[in-house]
Amino acid sequence: MKISTASTLASWVPVVLRCLKQFGIDEGQALKRASICPDKLLQADARYNVLETHRLMDLVNSLPDVPIPGLELAKYADAHSFGALGFAMLASPTFKDALNRLKRFAPVASTVVRFSVIDRQNLTEIRIQEGLSAFATSRATFDFCLAILTGFLRLKGGRGASPVQVHIRDEISADQESHYHQYFSCPVFPSMNCYSLFFNSQVLEKPVRSSATGKSLSNALGQLSVSHTTWQAADLTNWLIQRITEALPDGEPKLIDLADQLNISVRTLQRRLKQQGIFYKDILDQVRMKLSEEYLQQNYSVTETAYLLGFTDTSSFSRAHRRWFHCSPSELLTV
């Protein structure tokens, strides 16, 4: 059962169109080949679904003589490409504030990927993973996210705000490694468990010059909150997926707590889900199933994975795993 309708803000599409134009594919041709309606480009807060954005990324991936399509695409992006989120991040007083805003409001820009900020002693990891969509996300999308985040931090803090290492999930050629190193100016490690940027934690704590006045920042945050609320209402399933994912390490989230966050009753939330042909227990189960696969592939132990998925004990997790994959978690680890 597909429970996710991942989508991306329409303001991202012109970034791709500018890139494709440089390679001889004009706007009309690109939109036609990707089967995308251009009307949304003129609508505030309009979104394109994951299949439409994937078709656009397929065009980027097919460009000739481009070693790393995601890095090429990043050249055509700026803060305005992500609406109020980009402005609010640029206006943040510290990098950490900017990253906290990214973590909270990223779904306003896109639910195709998700971001985690993890403190590791002297390093801070920004991890980029697939959103909980039923469709696989291309490597170019992850490379694009790695590049624009690096570019953003450099814009606020200069070259000193560059990452100290980058992790790539895929295998890469020697030529590609050279291009990665040229862009990020730090060691790049392929064939890792996920896509991540690592920064010196002290650098991220330093205050930086804001690019906005207090009033304009307040306006941007207000607009961002409105956009977030609009997205909640329009994309209830993905909002629940995000909240469940964030809450699971502290235990299984209760439906009443999620309803409270939406300022509605449990009965109203259940009715809205039923109108979409979905039940809360199905969403919770699907989230746990997908995350379990990710955590075990990242070499978390069975006990750690059970805890991260909000199970009270490993036996409950093992039973669920057998139902999902017809094998125990330990059997999957040995494959």
Phi and psi in degrees as GROMACS dihedral restraints (atoms count N, CA, C in turn):
[ dihedral_restraints ]
;  ai    aj    ak    al  type     phi  dphi    fc
    3     4     5     6     1   -87.9    20    10
    4     5     6     7     1   114.0    20    10
    6     7     8     9     1  -102.7    20    10
    7     8     9    10     1    -7.8    20    10
    9    10    11    12     1  -108.4    20    10
   10    11    12    13     1   139.1    20    10
   12    13    14    15     1  -121.5    20    10
   13    14    15    16     1    61.8    20    10
   15    16    17    18     1   -56.2    20    10
   16    17    18    19     1   145.4    20    10
   18    19    20    21     1  -150.6    20    10
   19    20    21    22     1   168.2    20    10
   21    22    23    24     1  -136.2    20    10
   22    23    24    25     1   144.2    20    10
   24    25    26    27     1   -57.2    20    10
   25    26    27    28     1   137.0    20    10
   27    28    29    30     1   -62.1    20    10
   28    29    30    31     1   -24.3    20    10
   30    31    32    33     1   -65.8    20    10
   31    32    33    34     1   -11.6    20    10
   33    34    35    36     1   -76.5    20    10
   34    35    36    37     1   -29.1    20    10
   36    37    38    39     1   -59.5    20    10
   37    38    39    40     1   -43.2    20    10
   39    40    41    42     1   -58.1    20    10
   40    41    42    43     1   -26.6    20    10
   42    43    44    45     1   -60.9    20    10
   43    44    45    46     1   -47.2    20    10
   45    46    47    48     1   -66.2    20    10
   46    47    48    49     1   -40.4    20    10
   48    49    50    51     1   -64.1    20    10
   49    50    51    52     1   -39.1    20    10
   51    52    53    54     1   -64.4    20    10
   52    53    54    55     1   -40.1    20    10
   54    55    56    57     1   -64.3    20    10
   55    56    57    58     1   -49.3    20    10
   57    58    59    60     1   -63.0    20    10
   58    59    60    61     1   -34.8    20    10
   60    61    62    63     1   -60.9    20    10
   61    62    63    64     1   -35.2    20    10
   63    64    65    66     1   -66.0    20    10
   64    65    66    67     1   -17.2    20    10
   66    67    68    69     1  -109.8    20    10
   67    68    69    70     1    20.6    20    10
   69    70    71    72     1    86.1    20    10
   70    71    72    73     1    10.9    20    10
   72    73    74    75     1  -107.4    20    10
   73    74    75    76     1   108.5    20    10
   75    76    77    78     1   -76.1    20    10
   76    77    78    79     1   169.1    20    10
   78    79    80    81     1   -58.1    20    10
   79    80    81    82     1   -49.4    20    10
   81    82    83    84     1   -60.4    20    10
   82    83    84    85     1   -42.1    20    10
   84    85    86    87     1   -64.6    20    10
   85    86    87    88     1   -43.8    20    10
   87    88    89    90     1   -63.7    20    10
   88    89    90    91     1   -45.9    20    10
   90    91    92    93     1   -63.7    20    10
   91    92    93    94     1   -38.4    20    10
   93    94    95    96     1   -67.1    20    10
   94    95    96    97     1   -44.7    20    10
   96    97    98    99     1   -65.6    20    10
   97    98    99   100     1   -30.3    20    10
   99   100   101   102     1   -92.4    20    10
  100   101   102   103     1     1.9    20    10
  102   103   104   105     1    53.7    20    10
  103   104   105   106     1    49.5    20    10
  105   106   107   108     1  -112.5    20    10
  106   107   108   109     1   132.0    20    10
  108   109   110   111     1   -78.1    20    10
  109   110   111   112     1   123.6    20    10
  111   112   113   114     1   -73.9    20    10
  112   113   114   115     1   -13.5    20    10
  114   115   116   117     1   -59.0    20    10
  115   116   117   118     1   -35.0    20    10
  117   118   119   120     1   -65.1    20    10
  118   119   120   121     1   -22.8    20    10
  120   121   122   123     1   -62.7    20    10
  121   122   123   124     1   -20.7    20    10
  123   124   125   126     1  -100.1    20    10
  124   125   126   127     1     1.3    20    10
  126   127   128   129     1  -104.5    20    10
  127   128   129   130     1   129.9    20    10
  129   130   131   132     1   -64.7    20    10
  130   131   132   133     1   134.8    20    10
  132   133   134   135     1    62.9    20    10
  133   134   135   136     1    16.1    20    10
  135   136   137   138     1   -69.7    20    10
  136   137   138   139     1   154.8    20    10
  138   139   140   141     1  -133.8    20    10
  139   140   141   142     1   152.7    20    10
  141   142   143   144     1  -111.7    20    10
  142   143   144   145     1   141.9    20    10
  144   145   146   147     1   -76.1    20    10
  145   146   147   148     1   169.7    20    10
  147   148   149   150     1   -62.9    20    10
  148   149   150   151     1   -33.6    20    10
  150   151   152   153     1   -67.6    20    10
  151   152   153   154     1   -38.1    20    10
  153   154   155   156     1   -66.9    20    10
  154   155   156   157     1   -45.2    20    10
  156   157   158   159     1   -68.9    20    10
  157   158   159   160     1   -33.5    20    10
  159   160   161   162     1   -65.2    20    10
  160   161   162   163     1   -37.7    20    10
  162   163   164   165     1   -66.0    20    10
  163   164   165   166     1   -36.0    20    10
  165   166   167   168     1   -65.3    20    10
  166   167   168   169     1   -43.1    20    10
  168   169   170   171     1   -65.0    20    10
  169   170   171   172     1   -30.6    20    10
  171   172   173   174     1   -62.0    20    10
  172   173   174   175     1   -36.4    20    10
  174   175   176   177     1   -65.8    20    10
  175   176   177   178     1   -40.6    20    10
  177   178   179   180     1   -64.2    20    10
  178   179   180   181     1   -42.7    20    10
  180   181   182   183     1   -64.1    20    10
  181   182   183   184     1   -23.8    20    10
  183   184   185   186     1   -89.5    20    10
  184   185   186   187     1    -0.3    20    10
  186   187   188   189     1   -63.6    20    10
  187   188   189   190     1   136.1    20    10
  189   190   191   192     1   -76.3    20    10
  190   191   192   193     1   147.3    20    10
  192   193   194   195     1    57.6    20    10
  193   194   195   196     1    36.6    20    10
  195   196   197   198     1  -119.3    20    10
  196   197   198   199     1   104.3    20    10
  198   199   200   201     1   -61.7    20    10
  199   200   201   202     1   -40.6    20    10
  201   202   203   204     1  -134.0    20    10
  202   203   204   205     1    92.2    20    10
  204   205   206   207     1   -54.9    20    10
  205   206   207   208     1   -37.5    20    10
  207   208   209   210     1   -63.3    20    10
  208   209   210   211     1   -38.7    20    10
  210   211   212   213     1   -69.6    20    10
  211   212   213   214     1   -37.2    20    10
  213   214   215   216     1   -63.0    20    10
  214   215   216   217     1   -44.7    20    10
  216   217   218   219     1   -61.8    20    10
  217   218   219   220     1   -36.4    20    10
  219   220   221   222     1   -61.9    20    10
  220   221   222   223     1   -23.0    20    10
  222   223   224   225     1   -62.8    20    10
  223   224   225   226     1   -21.4    20    10
  225   226   227   228     1  -103.9    20    10
  226   227   228   229     1     7.6    20    10
  228   229   230   231     1  -103.9    20    10
  229   230   231   232     1   151.5    20    10
  231   232   233   234     1  -145.5    20    10
  232   233   234   235     1  -178.6    20    10
  234   235   236   237     1   -59.1    20    10
  235   236   237   238     1   -31.8    20    10
  237   238   239   240     1   -70.0    20    10
  238   239   240   241     1   -15.6    20    10
  240   241   242   243     1   -67.9    20    10
  241   242   243   244     1   -14.0    20    10
  243   244   245   246     1  -124.2    20    10
  244   245   246   247     1    25.9    20    10
  246   247   248   249     1    60.6    20    10
  247   248   249   250     1  -142.8    20    10
  249   250   251   252     1   -64.4    20    10
  250   251   252   253     1   -27.1    20    10
  252   253   254   255     1   -62.0    20    10
  253   254   255   256     1   -46.9    20    10
  255   256   257   258     1   -61.2    20    10
  256   257   258   259     1   -42.2    20    10
  258   259   260   261     1   -65.8    20    10
  259   260   261   262     1   -45.1    20    10
  261   262   263   264     1   -63.3    20    10
  262   263   264   265     1   -36.6    20    10
  264   265   266   267     1   -68.2    20    10
  265   266   267   268     1   -42.5    20    10
  267   268   269   270     1   -63.8    20    10
  268   269   270   271     1   -30.8    20    10
  270   271   272   273     1   -85.1    20    10
  271   272   273   274     1    -1.5    20    10
  273   274   275   276     1   -67.9    20    10
  274   275   276   277     1   142.3    20    10
  276   277   278   279     1   -72.5    20    10
  277   278   279   280     1   -24.2    20    10
  279   280   281   282     1  -137.5    20    10
  280   281   282   283     1   162.6    20    10
  282   283   284   285     1   -61.7    20    10
  283   284   285   286     1   -38.9    20    10
  285   286   287   288     1   -61.2    20    10
  286   287   288   289     1   -41.2    20    10
  288   289   290   291     1   -60.6    20    10
  289   290   291   292     1   -42.8    20    10
  291   292   293   294     1   -61.5    20    10
  292   293   294   295     1   -42.5    20    10
  294   295   296   297     1   -69.5    20    10
  295   296   297   298     1   -34.4    20    10
  297   298   299   300     1   -64.9    20    10
  298   299   300   301     1   -37.7    20    10
  300   301   302   303     1   -67.7    20    10
  301   302   303   304     1   -37.8    20    10
  303   304   305   306     1   -60.6    20    10
  304   305   306   307     1   -47.9    20    10
  306   307   308   309     1   -62.0    20    10
  307   308   309   310     1   -40.3    20    10
  309   310   311   312     1   -75.7    20    10
  310   311   312   313     1   -42.9    20    10
  312   313   314   315     1  -106.2    20    10
  313   314   315   316     1     1.0    20    10
  315   316   317   318     1   -52.4    20    10
  316   317   318   319     1   -36.6    20    10
  318   319   320   321     1   -60.4    20    10
  319   320   321   322     1   -21.2    20    10
  321   322   323   324     1   -63.2    20    10
  322   323   324   325     1   -37.8    20    10
  324   325   326   327     1   -81.6    20    10
  325   326   327   328     1   -43.8    20    10
  327   328   329   330     1  -165.7    20    10
  328   329   330   331     1   144.5    20    10
  330   331   332   333     1  -111.8    20    10
  331   332   333   334     1    10.7    20    10
  333   334   335   336     1   -71.0    20    10
  334   335   336   337     1   -34.3    20    10
  336   337   338   339     1  -126.3    20    10
  337   338   339   340     1   165.3    20    10
  339   340   341   342     1  -132.1    20    10
  340   341   342   343     1   152.5    20    10
  342   343   344   345     1  -116.3    20    10
  343   344   345   346     1   139.3    20    10
  345   346   347   348     1  -125.4    20    10
  346   347   348   349     1   141.4    20    10
  348   349   350   351     1  -114.5    20    10
  349   350   351   352     1   116.3    20    10
  351   352   353   354     1  -122.9    20    10
  352   353   354   355     1   122.4    20    10
  354   355   356   357     1   -85.2    20    10
  355   356   357   358     1   127.6    20    10
  357   358   359   360     1  -130.5    20    10
  358   359   360   361     1    83.7    20    10
  360   361   362   363     1    53.5    20    10
  361   362   363   364     1  -109.3    20    10
  363   364   365   366     1   -87.8    20    10
  364   365   366   367     1    -1.9    20    10
  366   367   368   369     1  -118.3    20    10
  367   368   369   370     1   149.2    20    10
  369   370   371   372     1  -117.3    20    10
  370   371   372   373     1   125.3    20    10
  372   373   374   375     1   -99.8    20    10
  373   374   375   376     1   130.2    20    10
  375   376   377   378     1  -104.5    20    10
  376   377   378   379     1   108.2    20    10
  378   379   380   381     1  -101.1    20    10
  379   380   381   382     1   134.0    20    10
  381   382   383   384     1  -116.9    20    10
  382   383   384   385     1   121.1    20    10
  384   385   386   387     1  -129.4    20    10
  385   386   387   388     1   166.8    20    10
  387   388   389   390     1   -62.1    20    10
  388   389   390   391     1   139.3    20    10
  390   391   392   393     1   -68.4    20    10
  391   392   393   394     1   168.3    20    10
  393   394   395   396     1   -84.1    20    10
  394   395   396   397     1    64.3    20    10
  396   397   398   399     1  -103.2    20    10
  397   398   399   400     1   156.7    20    10
  399   400   401   402     1   -80.8    20    10
  400   401   402   403     1     0.7    20    10
  402   403   404   405     1  -118.8    20    10
  403   404   405   406     1   135.9    20    10
  405   406   407   408     1   -65.5    20    10
  406   407   408   409     1   144.6    20    10
  408   409   410   411     1  -100.8    20    10
  409   410   411   412     1   136.4    20    10
  411   412   413   414     1   -75.2    20    10
  412   413   414   415     1   155.7    20    10
  414   415   416   417     1   -58.7    20    10
  415   416   417   418     1   -34.8    20    10
  417   418   419   420     1   -59.9    20    10
  418   419   420   421     1   -34.8    20    10
  420   421   422   423     1   -64.6    20    10
  421   422   423   424     1   -43.5    20    10
  423   424   425   426     1   -67.0    20    10
  424   425   426   427     1   -43.0    20    10
  426   427   428   429     1   -60.1    20    10
  427   428   429   430     1   -40.4    20    10
  429   430   431   432     1   -60.1    20    10
  430   431   432   433     1   -45.7    20    10
  432   433   434   435     1   -64.1    20    10
  433   434   435   436     1   -43.1    20    10
  435   436   437   438     1   -58.8    20    10
  436   437   438   439     1   -42.8    20    10
  438   439   440   441     1   -70.9    20    10
  439   440   441   442     1   -44.2    20    10
  441   442   443   444     1   -71.1    20    10
  442   443   444   445     1   -32.0    20    10
  444   445   446   447     1   -67.2    20    10
  445   446   447   448     1   -41.8    20    10
  447   448   449   450     1   -62.9    20    10
  448   449   450   451     1   -44.6    20    10
  450   451   452   453     1   -61.8    20    10
  451   452   453   454     1   -39.2    20    10
  453   454   455   456     1   -62.7    20    10
  454   455   456   457     1   -47.6    20    10
  456   457   458   459     1   -65.6    20    10
  457   458   459   460     1   -36.4    20    10
  459   460   461   462     1   -67.6    20    10
  460   461   462   463     1   -35.1    20    10
  462   463   464   465     1   -62.8    20    10
  463   464   465   466     1   -36.3    20    10
  465   466   467   468     1   -85.2    20    10
  466   467   468   469     1   -31.1    20    10
  468   469   470   471     1  -127.3    20    10
  469   470   471   472     1     6.9    20    10
  471   472   473   474     1    76.4    20    10
  472   473   474   475     1  -173.9    20    10
  474   475   476   477     1   -63.7    20    10
  475   476   477   478     1   -21.3    20    10
  477   478   479   480     1   -65.5    20    10
  478   479   480   481     1   -16.2    20    10
  480   481   482   483     1   -94.1    20    10
  481   482   483   484     1    17.4    20    10
  483   484   485   486     1   -73.8    20    10
  484   485   486   487     1   155.7    20    10
  486   487   488   489     1   -67.4    20    10
  487   488   489   490     1   157.2    20    10
  489   490   491   492     1   -98.3    20    10
  490   491   492   493     1   -17.1    20    10
  492   493   494   495     1  -161.6    20    10
  493   494   495   496     1   155.3    20    10
  495   496   497   498     1  -130.3    20    10
  496   497   498   499     1   135.7    20    10
  498   499   500   501     1  -109.0    20    10
  499   500   501   502     1   132.7    20    10
  501   502   503   504     1  -118.0    20    10
  502   503   504   505     1   135.0    20    10
  504   505   506   507     1   -75.7    20    10
  505   506   507   508     1   -25.9    20    10
  507   508   509   510     1   -94.6    20    10
  508   509   510   511     1   164.8    20    10
  510   511   512   513     1   -74.1    20    10
  511   512   513   514     1   146.8    20    10
  513   514   515   516     1  -134.2    20    10
  514   515   516   517     1   153.3    20    10
  516   517   518   519     1   -80.9    20    10
  517   518   519   520     1   168.8    20    10
  519   520   521   522     1   -61.9    20    10
  520   521   522   523     1   -38.3    20    10
  522   523   524   525     1   -65.5    20    10
  523   524   525   526     1   -42.3    20    10
  525   526   527   528     1   -66.1    20    10
  526   527   528   529     1   -38.8    20    10
  528   529   530   531     1   -59.9    20    10
  529   530   531   532     1   -38.8    20    10
  531   532   533   534     1   -62.9    20    10
  532   533   534   535     1   -41.9    20    10
  534   535   536   537     1   -68.5    20    10
  535   536   537   538     1   -40.3    20    10
  537   538   539   540     1   -59.6    20    10
  538   539   540   541     1   -47.8    20    10
  540   541   542   543     1   -63.5    20    10
  541   542   543   544     1   -38.8    20    10
  543   544   545   546     1   -63.0    20    10
  544   545   546   547     1   -37.9    20    10
  546   547   548   549     1   -76.6    20    10
  547   548   549   550     1   -48.1    20    10
  549   550   551   552     1   -89.6    20    10
  550   551   552   553     1   -19.7    20    10
  552   553   554   555     1    57.7    20    10
  553   554   555   556     1    41.2    20    10
  555   556   557   558     1  -160.4    20    10
  556   557   558   559     1   168.4    20    10
  558   559   560   561     1   -60.3    20    10
  559   560   561   562     1   137.9    20    10
  561   562   563   564     1  -119.1    20    10
  562   563   564   565     1   125.3    20    10
  564   565   566   567     1  -110.6    20    10
  565   566   567   568     1   113.4    20    10
  567   568   569   570     1   -83.7    20    10
  568   569   570   571     1   173.8    20    10
  570   571   572   573     1    55.6    20    10
  571   572   573   574     1    36.5    20    10
  573   574   575   576     1   -92.3    20    10
  574   575   576   577     1  -179.9    20    10
  576   577   578   579     1   -76.6    20    10
  577   578   579   580     1   -21.5    20    10
  579   580   581   582     1  -160.4    20    10
  580   581   582   583     1   176.4    20    10
  582   583   584   585     1   -94.0    20    10
  583   584   585   586     1   122.9    20    10
  585   586   587   588     1  -147.7    20    10
  586   587   588   589     1   150.3    20    10
  588   589   590   591     1  -111.8    20    10
  589   590   591   592     1   137.8    20    10
  591   592   593   594     1  -117.7    20    10
  592   593   594   595     1   129.7    20    10
  594   595   596   597     1  -123.9    20    10
  595   596   597   598     1   153.9    20    10
  597   598   599   600     1   -65.1    20    10
  598   599   600   601     1   122.7    20    10
  600   601   602   603     1   -61.1    20    10
  601   602   603   604     1   -36.0    20    10
  603   604   605   606     1   -63.8    20    10
  604   605   606   607     1   -36.1    20    10
  606   607   608   609     1   -63.5    20    10
  607   608   609   610     1   -40.1    20    10
  609   610   611   612     1   -71.4    20    10
  610   611   612   613     1   -20.5    20    10
  612   613   614   615     1   -83.6    20    10
  613   614   615   616     1   -16.6    20    10
  615   616   617   618     1   -68.7    20    10
  616   617   618   619     1   141.4    20    10
  618   619   620   621     1   -68.4    20    10
  619   620   621   622     1   146.6    20    10
  621   622   623   624     1  -130.3    20    10
  622   623   624   625     1   157.7    20    10
  624   625   626   627     1   -69.9    20    10
  625   626   627   628     1   127.9    20    10
  627   628   629   630     1   -78.4    20    10
  628   629   630   631     1   147.0    20    10
  630   631   632   633     1   -95.6    20    10
  631   632   633   634     1    12.9    20    10
  633   634   635   636     1  -144.6    20    10
  634   635   636   637     1   156.2    20    10
  636   637   638   639     1   -77.9    20    10
  637   638   639   640     1   165.1    20    10
  639   640   641   642     1   -57.8    20    10
  640   641   642   643     1   -39.5    20    10
  642   643   644   645     1   -67.3    20    10
  643   644   645   646     1   -44.4    20    10
  645   646   647   648     1   -68.0    20    10
  646   647   648   649     1   -34.4    20    10
  648   649   650   651     1   -66.0    20    10
  649   650   651   652     1   -43.2    20    10
  651   652   653   654     1   -60.4    20    10
  652   653   654   655     1   -40.7    20    10
  654   655   656   657     1   -64.2    20    10
  655   656   657   658     1   -41.3    20    10
  657   658   659   660     1   -65.3    20    10
  658   659   660   661     1   -43.1    20    10
  660   661   662   663     1   -66.3    20    10
  661   662   663   664     1   -36.2    20    10
  663   664   665   666     1   -64.2    20    10
  664   665   666   667     1   -43.7    20    10
  666   667   668   669     1   -63.6    20    10
  667   668   669   670     1   -38.7    20    10
  669   670   671   672     1   -64.9    20    10
  670   671   672   673     1   -41.9    20    10
  672   673   674   675     1   -64.0    20    10
  673   674   675   676     1   -40.7    20    10
  675   676   677   678     1   -63.6    20    10
  676   677   678   679     1   -43.9    20    10
  678   679   680   681     1   -62.7    20    10
  679   680   681   682     1   -38.5    20    10
  681   682   683   684     1   -65.3    20    10
  682   683   684   685     1   -42.1    20    10
  684   685   686   687     1   -65.3    20    10
  685   686   687   688     1   -41.4    20    10
  687   688   689   690     1   -62.0    20    10
  688   689   690   691     1   -43.5    20    10
  690   691   692   693     1   -63.1    20    10
  691   692   693   694     1   -41.1    20    10
  693   694   695   696     1   -54.4    20    10
  694   695   696   697     1   -49.0    20    10
  696   697   698   699     1   -67.5    20    10
  697   698   699   700     1   -38.9    20    10
  699   700   701   702     1   -81.6    20    10
  700   701   702   703     1   -24.8    20    10
  702   703   704   705     1  -133.1    20    10
  703   704   705   706     1    60.6    20    10
  705   706   707   708     1   -57.8    20    10
  706   707   708   709     1   -42.0    20    10
  708   709   710   711     1   -60.7    20    10
  709   710   711   712     1   -47.4    20    10
  711   712   713   714     1   -68.3    20    10
  712   713   714   715     1   -31.8    20    10
  714   715   716   717     1   -62.7    20    10
  715   716   717   718     1   -44.0    20    10
  717   718   719   720     1   -63.5    20    10
  718   719   720   721     1   -41.0    20    10
  720   721   722   723     1   -58.0    20    10
  721   722   723   724     1   -46.2    20    10
  723   724   725   726     1   -61.6    20    10
  724   725   726   727     1   -47.3    20    10
  726   727   728   729     1   -66.0    20    10
  727   728   729   730     1   -40.9    20    10
  729   730   731   732     1   -62.3    20    10
  730   731   732   733     1   -45.1    20    10
  732   733   734   735     1   -58.1    20    10
  733   734   735   736     1   -43.3    20    10
  735   736   737   738     1   -70.0    20    10
  736   737   738   739     1   -33.8    20    10
  738   739   740   741     1   -86.9    20    10
  739   740   741   742     1   -24.6    20    10
  741   742   743   744     1   -53.6    20    10
  742   743   744   745     1   -41.1    20    10
  744   745   746   747     1   -59.7    20    10
  745   746   747   748     1   -19.1    20    10
  747   748   749   750     1   -97.9    20    10
  748   749   750   751     1     8.0    20    10
  750   751   752   753     1   115.2    20    10
  751   752   753   754     1   165.3    20    10
  753   754   755   756     1   -62.7    20    10
  754   755   756   757     1   122.0    20    10
  756   757   758   759     1   -69.2    20    10
  757   758   759   760     1   140.0    20    10
  759   760   761   762     1   -88.6    20    10
  760   761   762   763     1   143.5    20    10
  762   763   764   765     1   -61.0    20    10
  763   764   765   766     1   -35.3    20    10
  765   766   767   768     1   -64.8    20    10
  766   767   768   769     1   -35.1    20    10
  768   769   770   771     1   -69.3    20    10
  769   770   771   772     1   -38.7    20    10
  771   772   773   774     1   -68.1    20    10
  772   773   774   775     1   -38.9    20    10
  774   775   776   777     1   -64.2    20    10
  775   776   777   778     1   -38.8    20    10
  777   778   779   780     1   -61.0    20    10
  778   779   780   781     1   -39.0    20    10
  780   781   782   783     1   -64.6    20    10
  781   782   783   784     1   -27.1    20    10
  783   784   785   786     1   -92.0    20    10
  784   785   786   787     1    -2.6    20    10
  786   787   788   789     1    59.6    20    10
  787   788   789   790     1    39.1    20    10
  789   790   791   792     1  -134.0    20    10
  790   791   792   793     1   166.6    20    10
  792   793   794   795     1   -79.4    20    10
  793   794   795   796     1   161.8    20    10
  795   796   797   798     1   -59.8    20    10
  796   797   798   799     1   -40.6    20    10
  798   799   800   801     1   -62.7    20    10
  799   800   801   802     1   -39.5    20    10
  801   802   803   804     1   -66.2    20    10
  802   803   804   805     1   -42.4    20    10
  804   805   806   807     1   -62.8    20    10
  805   806   807   808     1   -43.4    20    10
  807   808   809   810     1   -63.3    20    10
  808   809   810   811     1   -38.7    20    10
  810   811   812   813     1   -65.7    20    10
  811   812   813   814     1   -41.3    20    10
  813   814   815   816     1   -64.1    20    10
  814   815   816   817     1   -39.8    20    10
  816   817   818   819     1   -67.3    20    10
  817   818   819   820     1   -40.7    20    10
  819   820   821   822     1   -63.2    20    10
  820   821   822   823     1   -33.9    20    10
  822   823   824   825     1   -62.7    20    10
  823   824   825   826     1   -26.1    20    10
  825   826   827   828     1   -93.6    20    10
  826   827   828   829     1     2.9    20    10
  828   829   830   831     1    73.4    20    10
  829   830   831   832     1    29.0    20    10
  831   832   833   834     1  -128.6    20    10
  832   833   834   835     1   146.7    20    10
  834   835   836   837     1  -118.7    20    10
  835   836   837   838     1   148.3    20    10
  837   838   839   840     1   -56.5    20    10
  838   839   840   841     1   -42.2    20    10
  840   841   842   843     1   -62.2    20    10
  841   842   843   844     1   -29.5    20    10
  843   844   845   846     1   -69.9    20    10
  844   845   846   847     1   -41.8    20    10
  846   847   848   849     1   -62.8    20    10
  847   848   849   850     1   -47.9    20    10
  849   850   851   852     1   -57.8    20    10
  850   851   852   853     1   -43.5    20    10
  852   853   854   855     1   -65.9    20    10
  853   854   855   856     1   -42.3    20    10
  855   856   857   858     1   -65.8    20    10
  856   857   858   859     1   -40.4    20    10
  858   859   860   861     1   -62.3    20    10
  859   860   861   862     1   -48.3    20    10
  861   862   863   864     1   -60.6    20    10
  862   863   864   865     1   -41.8    20    10
  864   865   866   867     1   -61.1    20    10
  865   866   867   868     1   -47.9    20    10
  867   868   869   870     1   -68.4    20    10
  868   869   870   871     1   -41.8    20    10
  870   871   872   873     1   -66.6    20    10
  871   872   873   874     1   -34.2    20    10
  873   874   875   876     1   -61.5    20    10
  874   875   876   877     1   -40.6    20    10
  876   877   878   879     1   -63.0    20    10
  877   878   879   880     1   -43.9    20    10
  879   880   881   882     1   -62.8    20    10
  880   881   882   883     1   -48.6    20    10
  882   883   884   885     1   -64.2    20    10
  883   884   885   886     1   -42.2    20    10
  885   886   887   888     1   -67.6    20    10
  886   887   888   889     1   -36.0    20    10
  888   889   890   891     1   -66.9    20    10
  889   890   891   892     1   -25.3    20    10
  891   892   893   894     1   -89.0    20    10
  892   893   894   895     1    12.5    20    10
  894   895   896   897     1    70.4    20    10
  895   896   897   898     1    24.0    20    10
  897   898   899   900     1   -71.4    20    10
  898   899   900   901     1   147.2    20    10
  900   901   902   903     1   -72.4    20    10
  901   902   903   904     1   168.0    20    10
  903   904   905   906     1   -61.9    20    10
  904   905   906   907     1   -41.7    20    10
  906   907   908   909     1   -63.9    20    10
  907   908   909   910     1   -45.3    20    10
  909   910   911   912     1   -62.5    20    10
  910   911   912   913     1   -42.3    20    10
  912   913   914   915     1   -64.0    20    10
  913   914   915   916     1   -43.1    20    10
  915   916   917   918     1   -58.1    20    10
  916   917   918   919     1   -42.7    20    10
  918   919   920   921     1   -64.4    20    10
  919   920   921   922     1   -46.2    20    10
  921   922   923   924     1   -64.4    20    10
  922   923   924   925     1   -25.1    20    10
  924   925   926   927     1   -91.9    20    10
  925   926   927   928     1     4.2    20    10
  927   928   929   930     1    79.4    20    10
  928   929   930   931     1    15.6    20    10
  930   931   932   933     1   -79.6    20    10
  931   932   933   934     1   148.5    20    10
  933   934   935   936     1   -80.2    20    10
  934   935   936   937     1   -18.1    20    10
  936   937   938   939     1  -157.9    20    10
  937   938   939   940     1   163.9    20    10
  939   940   941   942     1   -70.1    20    10
  940   941   942   943     1   -26.6    20    10
  942   943   944   945     1   -64.1    20    10
  943   944   945   946     1   -42.3    20    10
  945   946   947   948     1   -63.0    20    10
  946   947   948   949     1   -41.4    20    10
  948   949   950   951     1   -63.7    20    10
  949   950   951   952     1   -43.9    20    10
  951   952   953   954     1   -62.2    20    10
  952   953   954   955     1   -39.8    20    10
  954   955   956   957     1   -64.6    20    10
  955   956   957   958     1   -43.4    20    10
  957   958   959   960     1   -63.8    20    10
  958   959   960   961     1   -39.8    20    10
  960   961   962   963     1   -63.5    20    10
  961   962   963   964     1   -39.9    20    10
  963   964   965   966     1   -64.7    20    10
  964   965   966   967     1   -36.7    20    10
  966   967   968   969     1   -67.1    20    10
  967   968   969   970     1   -37.9    20    10
  969   970   971   972     1   -74.7    20    10
  970   971   972   973     1   -47.9    20    10
  972   973   974   975     1  -119.6    20    10
  973   974   975   976     1     1.1    20    10
  975   976   977   978     1    60.8    20    10
  976   977   978   979     1    30.7    20    10
  978   979   980   981     1  -158.9    20    10
  979   980   981   982     1   164.9    20    10
  981   982   983   984     1   -80.1    20    10
  982   983   984   985     1   161.4    20    10
  984   985   986   987     1   -59.7    20    10
  985   986   987   988     1   -38.3    20    10
  987   988   989   990     1   -66.7    20    10
  988   989   990   991     1   -33.2    20    10
  990   991   992   993     1   -67.4    20    10
  991   992   993   994     1   -36.8    20    10
  993   994   995   996     1   -66.9    20    10
  994   995   996   997     1   -36.3    20    10
  996   997   998   999     1   -65.9    20    10
  997   998   999  1000     1   -27.3    20    10
  999  1000  1001  1002     1   -87.7    20    10
 1000  1001  1002  1003     1    -7.7    20    10
